[in-house]
Amino acid sequence: MRLTRRQMLARTTALAGISSVIPLQGMLRPEKKFYIGTCDWSIGKGGDPAAFDVAKKIGLDGVQVSLGSASNNMHLRNLALQQTYREASRRTGVKIASLAIGELNNIPYKSDPRAEEWVWDSIEVAKNLGVTVILLAFFNNNDLRNDAKGKAEVISRLKKVAPRAESMGVVLGIESYLNAAEHLEIIEKVGSPSIKVYYDFRNTQDAGFDTLQEMKKLGTQHICELHMKENGTLLQDGTLPWEKIRDQIYDMGYYGDGWMQIEWAHADGADIPESYRQNLRFLRNLFKKKL
């Protein structure tokens, strides 16, 4: 059928209207909410699958689990124990949120060959557990402040392990007292998207930096996950500007892997499950809006 000029114009206009709607629809994305977990060591169950039962009683979404310790030879590298953790997660409905190697604070990644082996092996463990973030702790014996030699060695080691992490879809998150510029220097020199910062607002503030400005300098693309803590008190009783932190996270559009973990947020001698219930209510109310 031959179309008149008027019919052709009408059809072109209609198609143009459709094409103007489709891209807008394609740009829409589902709203995202934060999942809230806790570190297994903060609820007295470090390296113990019983952490999932405690987390369920609290009402948490997940648990950040420890790879292990030197004394148990980083026992989560054991396939049978990994299965135990997966079963505990399924039974309780509490997710395995991420993995952490806290023992690096005692046996430093910056100098000890055992630590290098642990980080290498942890990537496969993370993949087996279905998580994408591994926290590497840089405190105490592993502190990188004013240690150019230590930083250079960490960069060298991360360069070797980063391709393995990339191939398995895993991110290695550096948690330390370094400022944003120093973290970015490490990331740039390693040159891998699998190296990011595990951001802790309390640590940054305690190191003498403006925690809001430091997060902004890092930007959303360089932060993999968040610790929410106040060290020795409930979150709402601490000194961090939590409402400003919330506002900045929303303003930046930060989401990371979707997890924030409550760490060390109870007073000495306090009931841990009840303390963490209060922390959980505080964070859920604070971050009730979706991204």
N, C-alpha and C positions, 0 to 999 in steps of 0.2 A: 504494500500500500504506500502510495506516495503522499508525504506529509506537506501540508501548506506551510508557508513561512511562519504564520501565527502559531501553528501547532508545534513547529520545531522550537520556537522561542519559549513556548510554555513548557515543553519537555526539558529544555536546557535549564530553565529557572528551577524546575522541580528537582532535577538532579543536583544542582548547585546547593539547594536547600538541604538535601540529604547529606551531601559531602561536608557541609558545614557543621552538621550535628555529629556525624560519626567520629571525627577526630576528638571532639570534646568528650564523647563517651569513652573513647579509648584512653583518654588522659585520666579518667577517674580511677581511683584505686580503693580497695577496701580499707576501712578504718583499722588502725592498729592500736592495740592496748599493750601495756607492759605486763609481763609476768613477774611475779615476785617470789624469790626463793631465799635460801639462806645457805651459808657455808657449813659443811658438816662439823667442822671444828668449833664453830660458834655455838652449837647446841649440844656440845659435849659428846659428839659421835664421830670424831675425826677418823676416817678410814674404816668406818663401820656401817654396813648396810642397814643397821637399825635406825640410822638417821632418817630413813624414809617414813618409818612409823612415827617418829617424833614430829616430823614435818607435817604428816597427815593430821595429827592431833592439833597442831597449831593452825592448820588450814592453809598452809603454803602451797604454791604451785609447783615448786621444784627444790632440788638440792644441788649445790655445787659440791662435787665430790673430790676427795683427795686421792692422788695417785698412790700415796702411801708414805712410808718413811724409810730412812736408811736401815733401821732395825728390822723391818719386814721386807727389805729388798724391793720396795715399791710394788707391793703385792697386787695392785690392780692390773699389773701387766699379765697376771695369770688369767687364762681364758675361763677357767671354771669360776673364779671369783667375779669376773665380768658378767657371767650368766646369772650369778646370785644377785648382782646389782640390778640387772634387767628384770629379773623376776620380782624383786622387792618393789621396783618402780611400777610394774604392771599390777601387782597385788594391791598396792596402796593408792594407785592413781596419781602419785607424785612423780613428776618428770625428773630425769637426770638433766640438769640445766647446763652444766659446764664442768670442766675438769680443772684442777689446780695442783701445782707442785710447790707446796709451802716449805718443804724440806730444803729448798734452795737457799733459804735464809741461813741455814746452818752449814750446808755443803754447797758452796757457791758455784753457780754456773760460770762465773767469770774466771774460774781457775781450776776447778776440780774435774777431772775426766769422767768421774762417775755421773756428775750432773749432766754432762753432755750426752751421755748414753741415755739417761732418764728422759730428757727432752725429746730425743730422737724416737724412743719407744712410745712415748706418750701420744704421739700423733696417731699411731695405729689404734691405741686404746680408745682415743676420742672417737675415731671413726667407728669402732666396734660398738661403742655406747650410743652412737647417734648424736654426738654433740659436735659443735663447730668451734668452740673457744677453749683454749688452755691458758690458764693464768700462770705466768712465771713470776715468782716473788723475788724482789731485789731489795731486801732489807738486812739489817744486822751484818753477818759476814759477807753478804752479797751486795751490800750497799755500793752504788756507783758514784755517789757524790764525791767530787774532788779525786777521782780515780781514772785518769786518762788511760792508763794501761789496762785497767779492768774493762772500761768501755770498748777499747779497741779489740780486746779478746772476745767480748760478747758479740760485737759486730761480726767478727770473723766466724764465730760459731753459728750465728744466726744465718749468715750467708750460705753455710753448708746445709743447714737443716730446712731453710725456707722452701726450696723446690719440692721437698717431700711434703711439707705442709700444704703447699699449693696444689699438688697432685691429688691430695686427699680432701681438699675443701675445708681445711682447718686453719684457724688463726691462732698465732701465739701472741698473747697479750702481756706486755711488760707493765708490771705494777711496781712503782718505785717512788722515791722522793725527788726525782729529777723534775725540772720545770718543763714547760711545753717545748721550748726551743731545743733543749737537750734531747727530749724524746724524739722530736722531729728530725734531729740530726742523725740519730741511730736509724730511724726508719728510712731516711733518704740514702744513707750509706749502705744499708742492706739491700734496698731496692726491690722489695717484694711486697705485694698487697696482703700477704699472710702475716706481716708483722705490724701489730697495732699496739695501742695503749689500753691497759685495763685501768679505767679511771676510778679513783677513790677521792671524793671531795674532802674527806677528813684528812687524809694523808697530805694532800696538796696544801691545805690550810696550815697544817701542823709544820710543814716544811718552810713556812714563811711566805707563801705565795697567795695571791688573790684567786681563790678556787674558781670563781665565775669567769674571770678573765683568762685563766689558763685553759679552761675547757673551750672557750671561744677560739683561742689561738690554735688549739689542736684541730678543731673542726670536726664535723660529724664523721668524716671518712676515716679518721685515724683512731677512733675510740670503738672498742669491740663490745665492752660490757661495763656495768657499773657496780661498785660497792657502795652500800648505804650504811654508814655507821657513825657512832659518836664516841666510842671507847669509854666504857664504864658507866653508861647511862642510856636510858631510852632515847630514841631519836627525837621525840618531841621535847625532851628535857635538855637537849644539848645546845650548842652555841652556833651551829651552822645555820645559814639563812635559807631554810628549806623551801619557803615559798618562792624566793628569788631563784633558787636552783630549779624548782619546778617550772617557773616561767621561762627560764633560759632554755631548758630542754625542749619545751614546746616551741619557743621562738626559733630555735635552731632547726627544729624538725628532727632532732636526734632520736634514733630508735635502736641502732646497733643490731644485736641479735635478738632484741626484744626482752632481755632479762635484766633485772636488777636484783642483787643479792644483799640481804641484811647480814652485817658482820659486826660482832662485838658491840651489841646494843642492849646491854643489861647491866644493872648494878651488881657489885660483888655480893654474893650470897642470895641474890634474888631468884625467884622461881623462873627458870628459863622458858618453859613453854608459855607461861602467862606473859612474861616480858615480850616474847616474840609475837604473841597475839596482839598486844598493844602496838608494837611496831608495825605489824601487818595492817592493822586498821588505820594507823596514821598514814602509811604510804598509799593504801588503796583510796583513802579519802583525798589525799593530796594529788594523786595522779588518776583521778576518776574520769577525766576527759580523755578521749581517744585521739590519736594523731590522725 
